[in-house]
Amino acid sequence: MIAPTEALDDVWRLGGGDRACLERVRLIGTEPVLPSIYRVGTAAAATTAASGLAAAELWHRRGGRRQEVRVDLRAAALAFRAEHYLRVDDGPPPRSWDELAGYYQTGDDRWIQLHTNFPHHKAGVLEVLGCEASRDAVRAALLEWDGPGIDAALGERGLCAALMRSSEEWSRHPHAAELATLPLFEIERIGDADPEPLPPAERPLGDVRVLDLTRVIAGPVCGRELASHGATVMRVSGPHLPSMAPLVIESGRGKLAAFVDLREESGRQRLRELASTADVFVQGYRPGAIAEHGFSAADLATLRPGIVYVSLSAYGRKGPWSARRGFDSLVQIATGIAHSGAAAAGVDRPRPLPCQALDHGSGFLCAFGAMMGLLKRCEEGGSWHVRVSLAQTGRWIENLGRIDGLGAADPPLEEVGDVLDTLDSPFGKITYVRSPVGLEETPPHWVRPPVALGSHPPEWPPR
């Protein structure tokens, strides 16, 4: 069984951190903190503490004093389900979950999950199934398919779905074998550049510019975390792309939000201009999609030597599913997590984690990797590529070991007031989960409220 301090040690050392720094971290609390057989609190504490420690080291490198990092397992786990506690004007946020999304049985008594929350994904699923847009029609259509057949058919079309597999079945999948050869994350030098020491600043990431080309949860969590330590984060979206309103609100704290249309040369030129003076470039689109527009890691290392480029994917950079689209819940069901949860609970339908732990864990790992890349740039120069995937994060969580935690409480909103805060925004009064990272000298916070996508011009504010 891996303790929270051991999990943090593994993450910190994999990122190239000095082990002596771990003496300044305090992890408080014990498992279980949420109803799960998986060590969700351990995963949450390790990833959030690693990110906080990287921020503390950056601030020290800029002339600040050494500081202690403190993370409570319960607070970290609650931050991993922040979207569950989001409120707008004391009521629920706008609904964006599509009525067709969810679990269905196939003709061979297998379970499959459909993710139809974006209109083009929904239209594609209905086209493959050849049915109308109602749950009854989708349910009947899926009974005409066997599980592996419809899983393959939807995957080949680039649609978002996953068949529930046991951990044993997943371990025999060709992609699982490839995934097993990869570490939790990677930080690779991809180009030469002179060292860039960061000047003194009031906050760890003061005057650091971050381009955030991500969607849904994991990638936006990375940008939000960097913003909490003072970075100037610009979330760049296409004006034609769909979004999920509650997630825009929840992950938009601290960010500018601009539209850039990469289908047009003028938009690509604008993004090149922004990237030429950026420090970090985070992208979470389908593997290869951003590269097709001229913004691969190699392209950015040429355009802006010294860039820290962060790539987020669903299933990792190698293997037959490397280009497959996916979301946290789909990766959970495909790789055995939801099956193991169901077996432990004695139920016959998928039982996922009690939070989007793959999303949030990956988001904090992306932020950690970005900050470690900046530290490396300070010390030795170079351009750096950070790679994170939901599937690698899920595999790590599974390897942390299991606990008898199904009897733990599922904290309702009225019992988590100690981790909540409020702010005014264009959406109304937002109630949100505070950062679980405790820093003595530079406590994380956000200076900008969430705003609608495209609210700002695609221009950096003056440093």
VENHUFEN-V44402 format. One record per backbone hydrogen bond with DSSP energy under -0.5 kcal/mol. NH is the residue of the N-H (numbers start at 1). CO is the residue of the C=O. Records with the same first field share a line. If there is no record, write none. Layout:
NH=CO + CO
This chain:
2=400
3=1
7=3
8=4
9=5
10=6
11=7
12=8
13=9
14=10
15=11
16=13
17=12
21=18
22=19
23=20
24=21
25=22
26=69
28=26 + 71
36=34 + 405
39=401
40=38
43=39
44=40
45=41
46=42
47=43
48=44
49=45
50=46
51=47
52=48
53=49
54=50
55=51
56=52
57=53
58=54
59=55
60=56
61=57
62=58
63=60
64=59
69=24
70=438
71=26
73=28
76=72
77=73
78=74
79=75
80=76
81=78
82=79
84=81
85=81 + 82
86=82
87=431
88=91
89=429
91=88
98=96
101=98
102=114
104=112
106=110
107=142 + 145
109=106
112=104
113=162
114=102
115=160
116=114
121=118
122=118
123=119
124=120
125=121
126=122
127=123
128=124
129=125
130=126
131=126
134=132
138=134
139=135
140=136
141=137
142=138
143=139
144=141
145=142
150=146
151=147
152=148
153=149
154=150
155=151
156=152
157=153
158=155
159=154
161=159
162=113
164=111
165=333
170=166
171=167
172=168 + 169
173=170
177=173
178=174
179=175
180=176
181=178
182=179
186=387
188=385
190=383
191=383
196=377
205=229
206=203
207=230
208=205
210=232
211=280
212=210 + 234
213=211 + 282
214=212
219=215
221=217
222=218
223=219
224=220
225=221
226=222
227=223
228=224
229=225 + 226
230=227
231=226
232=208
233=231 + 254
234=210 + 232
235=233 + 256
236=212 + 234
237=235 + 258
241=238
245=243
247=244
248=244
249=245
250=246
251=247
252=248 + 249
254=448
255=252
256=233
258=235
259=456
260=237
262=260
264=261
268=264
269=265
270=266
271=267
272=268
273=269
274=270
275=271
276=272
277=274
278=275
279=209
280=209
281=308
282=211
283=310
284=213
289=286
292=288
293=290
294=291
295=290
300=296
301=297
302=298
303=299
304=300
307=304
308=279
309=307 + 384
310=281
311=309 + 386
312=283
313=388
322=319
324=321
331=327
332=328
333=329
334=330
335=331
337=332
338=332
340=336
341=337
342=338
343=339
344=340
345=341
346=342
347=342
351=338
356=80
357=355
360=356
361=357
362=358
363=359
364=360
365=361
366=362
367=363
368=364
369=365
370=366
371=367
372=368
373=369
374=370
375=371
376=372
377=373
378=374
379=375
380=376
381=376 + 377
382=193
383=191
384=307
385=188
386=309 + 384
387=186
388=311
390=313
391=314
393=389
394=390
395=391
396=392
397=393
398=394
399=395
400=396 + 397
401=398
403=37
405=403
408=405
411=409
415=412
416=413
419=416
420=417
421=432
423=430
425=428
426=450
428=425
430=423 + 428
431=87
432=421 + 430
434=419
438=70 + 436
439=437
440=68
444=437
445=228
455=452
456=257
459=457
